[in-house]
């Protein structure tokens, strides 16, 4: 078994659980898995490998087509509901900033393209360093 197959098999149970939850039609499940696509680098690459290797059924591809735009939107705004708690806001901002710094928008746009989605209104490039400066105010430093 090659290394890629071993990595994919480790994530197969998680992917099956994701698609099972998405098949239920629950909007909560869609938001949860969109968050995982946006902010979880290892999970994101497990999904990309599954799509690339055609290990995703056509129906499950439709589910991915629904959550990829939501994942892109999540990168553009911090979720509400932190109750004004500065610690929660700090953690959310760091998580978002980290995902933006590695170019997750561009990566999600490529996944959307592979799934046949056309998303033209969102920026596909990584966030420029000058726009990441506000994050330095919260103590996060972009990788150099």
C-alpha positions as CSV (number, residue, x, y, z in Angstrom):
1,X,0.0,0.0,0.0
2,X,1.5,3.4,-0.9
3,X,1.7,6.3,1.5
4,X,-1.2,8.2,-0.2
5,X,-3.6,5.3,0.1
6,X,-2.7,4.8,3.8
7,X,-3.4,8.5,4.5
8,X,-6.7,8.4,2.6
9,X,-7.8,5.2,4.4
10,X,-7.1,6.9,7.8
11,X,-9.6,9.6,6.9
12,X,-12.2,7.4,5.2
13,X,-14.3,7.0,8.3
14,X,-14.3,10.8,8.9
15,X,-15.3,11.4,5.2
16,X,-18.1,8.8,5.5
17,X,-19.4,10.4,8.6
18,X,-19.3,13.8,6.9
19,X,-21.3,12.6,3.9
20,X,-23.8,10.8,6.1
21,X,-24.4,13.9,8.1
22,X,-24.7,16.0,4.9
23,X,-27.2,13.6,3.4
24,X,-29.5,14.2,6.4
25,X,-30.0,17.7,5.0
26,X,-29.1,19.3,8.4
27,X,-28.1,23.0,8.0
28,X,-26.1,22.6,11.2
29,X,-24.1,19.7,9.6
30,X,-23.4,21.9,6.5
31,X,-22.1,24.7,8.6
32,X,-19.9,22.4,10.8
33,X,-18.3,20.7,7.8
34,X,-17.9,24.0,5.9
35,X,-16.0,25.2,9.0
36,X,-13.8,22.1,8.9
37,X,-13.1,22.7,5.2
38,X,-12.2,26.3,5.9
39,X,-10.1,25.9,9.0
40,X,-8.8,22.4,9.3
41,X,-5.8,21.9,7.1
42,X,-5.5,18.1,7.4
43,X,-9.2,17.5,6.9
44,X,-9.2,19.9,3.9
45,X,-6.4,17.8,2.2
46,X,-8.3,14.6,2.9
47,X,-11.3,15.9,1.0
48,X,-9.1,17.2,-1.8
49,X,-7.4,13.8,-2.2
50,X,-10.8,12.0,-2.1
51,X,-12.1,14.3,-4.9
52,X,-8.9,14.1,-6.9
53,X,-8.9,10.3,-6.8
54,X,-12.7,10.2,-7.6
55,X,-13.4,8.5,-4.3
56,X,-16.5,10.7,-3.9
57,X,-19.9,9.6,-5.4
58,X,-21.8,12.0,-7.6
59,X,-24.4,12.6,-4.9
60,X,-21.7,13.4,-2.4
61,X,-20.0,15.8,-4.8
62,X,-23.3,17.7,-4.8
63,X,-23.1,18.0,-1.1
64,X,-19.5,19.3,-1.4
65,X,-20.7,21.8,-4.0
66,X,-23.1,23.2,-1.4
67,X,-20.6,23.6,1.4
68,X,-17.5,24.9,-0.5
69,X,-19.0,28.4,-1.1
70,X,-20.0,28.4,2.5
71,X,-16.4,27.6,3.5
72,X,-15.2,30.5,1.4
73,X,-17.7,32.8,3.1
74,X,-16.5,31.7,6.5
75,X,-13.0,32.9,5.6
76,X,-14.3,36.3,5.0
77,X,-15.9,37.0,8.3
78,X,-15.6,35.9,11.9
79,X,-18.6,34.1,13.2
80,X,-21.0,35.9,15.4
81,X,-22.1,34.8,18.8
82,X,-18.9,35.2,20.8
83,X,-20.9,37.3,23.3
84,X,-18.2,40.0,23.2
85,X,-15.8,37.6,25.0
86,X,-12.3,38.9,23.9
87,X,-10.7,35.5,24.4
88,X,-13.1,33.8,22.0
89,X,-12.7,36.6,19.5
90,X,-8.9,36.3,19.8
91,X,-9.0,32.6,19.2
92,X,-11.4,33.0,16.2
93,X,-9.3,35.7,14.7
94,X,-6.1,33.7,15.0
95,X,-7.8,30.7,13.4
96,X,-9.1,32.8,10.5
97,X,-5.8,34.6,10.0
98,X,-3.9,31.4,9.9
99,X,-6.2,29.9,7.2
100,X,-6.0,33.1,5.2
101,X,-2.2,33.2,5.4
102,X,-1.8,29.8,3.9
103,X,-4.0,30.7,0.9
104,X,-7.1,28.7,1.9
105,X,-9.3,30.9,-0.3
106,X,-7.2,29.9,-3.3
107,X,-7.2,26.3,-2.3
108,X,-11.0,26.2,-1.8
109,X,-11.4,27.9,-5.2
110,X,-9.4,25.1,-6.8
111,X,-11.5,22.5,-5.1
112,X,-14.7,24.3,-6.2
113,X,-13.4,24.3,-9.8
114,X,-12.6,20.5,-9.5
115,X,-16.2,20.0,-8.3
116,X,-17.5,22.0,-11.3
117,X,-18.5,25.1,-9.4
118,X,-18.0,28.6,-10.8
119,X,-17.3,31.1,-8.1
120,X,-16.2,34.4,-9.6
121,X,-17.1,37.0,-7.1
122,X,-14.6,36.0,-4.4
123,X,-10.9,36.7,-4.3
124,X,-8.8,33.7,-5.1
125,X,-5.4,35.0,-4.1
126,X,-3.9,34.7,-0.6
127,X,-4.4,37.8,1.5
128,X,-1.5,40.3,1.0
129,X,0.7,40.9,4.0
130,X,-0.3,44.5,4.2
131,X,-3.9,43.4,4.8
132,X,-2.8,40.9,7.5
133,X,-1.3,43.7,9.6
134,X,-4.5,44.2,11.7
135,X,-4.0,40.6,12.9
136,X,-0.7,41.6,14.4
137,X,-2.7,43.8,16.8
138,X,-4.2,40.6,18.3
139,X,-0.8,39.0,18.7
140,X,-0.8,36.8,15.6
141,X,2.2,37.1,13.3
142,X,1.8,35.9,9.7
143,X,4.5,33.3,8.6
144,X,7.3,34.8,6.7
